[in-house]
């Protein structure tokens, strides 16, 4: 499964600054946003010198994507400076943009350094692997496609707070999840960054649902990313354990806002993430008896 994900995020070059990426159906109502984030960053990275690494990406999801069709990525080289360069990326399906973003790349420099402290949480070895907790959820879903993806994830996760997604309680909008790629990856810094971009879309927005006793697994919930920003602070390896510490300071108007900090297991802050998304209750989606 990890090889499949790596291949998914490796763009096919069609023409100068034009790329095509395959799609993967994870059983959601629309194309998984993390796929588009990872592929867009991958496409932009292919147009940049190898001595520059992504330091940020800011994107907007414009339309739901179709998981049954490939995505075309058009990269515009906005600027190439002495230390920074900028790329604008448009993701297209059926002749229409579904996602747009700007990505910044920077050569490595020395400078002032400080960071926030990683929260005190159990180490991943002390926690139950999520794939051991998905059996009951898999049976309840009665959805073969989703069940297969839950059991064969290329990204291994271990939640600090174990929640019941089918019967969620109202709790504070804070959670932490350990994650890493389920296998060894090559020493390619760009690969680890766009895999991190892919993974950063999991779990984040749903943090805004926690105080409301709601879950994406409930049939009346319409949940989708609206925008997504990620800042890469330092070198990162996706095949080593990383802690995703998330909170949601606000929700309202059928939108939720969440932010996250990503740490290595020794406490180094390697990335920060922020996202706003649609969190709409659709009672018209409920079937009789639900």
N, C-alpha and C positions, 0 to 999 in steps of 0.2 A: 504493500500500500504506500509506503514512503517513496519508493521509486516512481510510482504512478503520480504522486503529488509533485515530485521534483520535475517530472516530465511535463506535467500540466502547467507549471510556472515557467517553463522554458519556451520562449517565443520562437515561432517560425518566421524568418525574415522573408517578406514578400517583395520589398523594394526599399530604397533608402528611407529610413524613418517610418517604415510601414511594416507592421507585424501582425501575425495571427496566432491566437491562443485557443486551444480546445476548451471545452466546458465539461463540467462534472455535475451530475444531478445528485444532491445530498438529501433530496426528499423534502426540501422547503417549497413554499409557494412560488418562489422566484429563485433566480441564480444567486448563489451565496456571495455576499459582498466581499468577503475576504479573498475569494478567487480573483475578482476584478482588481482589488488593491494590489495583490501580489503580482499579477500579470502586468499591470500598468507600471509598477516599479521595475519589474524585470525588463520591460520594453524600453523604458527610459534609460536604464543602466547600460543597455547595449549601445547607446549612442554617446557614452561618456568614457573618457580615458580611465584606465584601470587604477590610476593613482588617486582618483576621487571616489569617495563613497557617499552614499545618500545620507544627508543629515536631517531631512524632513520631507514629508509628503502631506499635502492638503487636498482633499478631494470631496466632490459632491456626487451623490447618486441621483441621476436625473429620471431614469425610468427603470421599471423592473426588467431584469435580464432573463433570457430564455436559456435554461440549462441544457436544452437539446441542440443548441446551435453554437458554433465557434464565435469568438469575439475578435474584431479587428481593432488594432491599436495604432493610432496615428500620433507620432511624436513630433513636436515642434521644438527645435533648438532655440530657445528664447535668448539665451545669453551664455557666453563662455568667457569668464573673467580670469584673472590671474590665480585666484584661490577658490572662487565659487563659480558654479554654472547652474543654469536653470533650464528645466524641460517642462513643457506643457503637453499633457497626454489626453487624447480623446478616445474613449472606448465606444465602438459602434457595433450595433446589431440591426439587421433589416434596414440599413441605410439611415438609422437615426442614432444619435448619441445616447448612451445609457449611463455614462460616467465621465467625469472630467476631473483632472487634477493637475497641480503643479508640484514638481519635485525639485529639491535643491541638493546639490552635490558639493563636497568640500574636500580639499586636500587636508591631511592631518597636520595640525599645528599645536604648539605648546601655548598654555595660557593659564589664567586663574582657574582654580578648580575647587568645587565644593558640591555636596549633594545631601539630600534628605536621607534619614536613616530608614533601613528596611524594617517593616513591622515584625515584631516577635511572633513567629508562627511555628508550628511543628515542621520538621523537615519532611521531604516527600516520602522517605523510607518509613516514616511513622504513620502514613496515611494509606487508606484503602484505594487501590487503583479504580478509576471510574468505570472501567469495563467490567469490574466485578459488581458494580452497583446498577448496571443497566439492564439486567435480566428481567426484573419486574417491570421496568418501563417498556422494554421491548415487547413483552407479552401484552401489556395493556394497550400499546399503540395499534397492534394488529395491522402493521404496515410493513410489508416485507422489505421495501427499499430503505426505509428509515432504520429498521432493525439491523440490516446488513451494515449500514454505515456506522451505527452506534457500536457494533461489535468489532469493526475492522478499521479503526481510526488510525491514520498515519501520525497523528499527534497524540501522545499519551498525556492524560491529565489526571491530577489528583487534587480534589477540592478540600480546602481546609474546613469549610462549613458544608456539611452534607445536608442537602435539602430534598424534599419530596416535590418533584416538578409537577405531579398530577394533583397534589393537594397542598399547595404552598401556604405557609403561615405568613402573617405580616411581621416582618423583622426589619431591622435597620438596613439602609441601603449601602451595605459594606460587605465585600467578600474578597477572598484570596484563593487563587488556584495555581498550583504548580503545573508546569507543562514542559514537554520536550519532544523532539522528533523521535519516533519509534525506530531508531536505527542510526548508524553512523553516517555522517555527511562529509563530502570533500572539503578541503580547506579553501573555500571560495567565499570571501567576505560578502560579495553582492548576493550570493545565494542565500546566506543566512539572514540577510536583511529582508529580502522579499518573502522568505518563509515566515519571518517574524511579522511582516505586514499582513500576510494571509491569516496567521493565527490571532492577531490582535483584534479581529472582528468577532471572535468567539467570546461569549460570556459578558462582554462589556455592557451593551445596551440593556440587557436583562437585569442588570444591577438596579436600574431605575424602577423595576417592577416589584422589587422585594417589599417595600413598605405597604403595598397594595394587595398582597396575597394573590398576585397574578403570575402567570408563567406562559412562555411561548408554546408550551405543549397543550394549553387549553384551546379548544376549537374556536372560541369567540375572540381570540386575540390576533390582531393584525399588527405585526411587528416588522419593521424594516429600517435599515440604516438610511439616514438622510445625508449626513456628511461624516467625514472621518479625517482625523489628523494624527500623524505620528511623527515624533522627533527621535532620531537615533543619536544617543549621546556618546556611545562608546562601542568598541568591538563586541560582538555577541556571537555565541555559538548556539544554534538551535538544537544540537544533539546533546546538550548539557542542560540540567534542570534550571528553569527560570520561574520566578514567582511573579504572578500577575496580581497586583494589589489594586482593587477597584472600589470606587465609591460613586454615589450619585447625589450631588448637592441640590438638584432641582428636577421637578417634572411638572408639566401643566400643558393645557391646550392640546391634548393628544400627542404630546412630544415628551420624550425623556432625554435627559443629559447625563452622561457618565464620563468619568476620567479614570485613567489607570497609570500605574507606575510598574515598570518591569525590572526586576532585580535578578542578578546571578545569586547562586546559593551562598556565596560569601559576602553578599550585601552590596555589590556594586550596581548602581543604577545605570542601566544600559539604554532605556527608552521610556518615553512618556507618550500617552495616548489620550485623545479626547474624541467624543462622539455624541451627536444628537440623532435621535431616530424617532420614527413614528411608533406610538404605543396606543393604538386605537382599539376600543372594545366594539366588536361587531356582533350585536345580538342577532342580526339577520343571518349570520353564518351558523347559528345553532340549529341542530336538527331536533325534531320532537323527541323528548325523552332525555336530552342532554342538560 
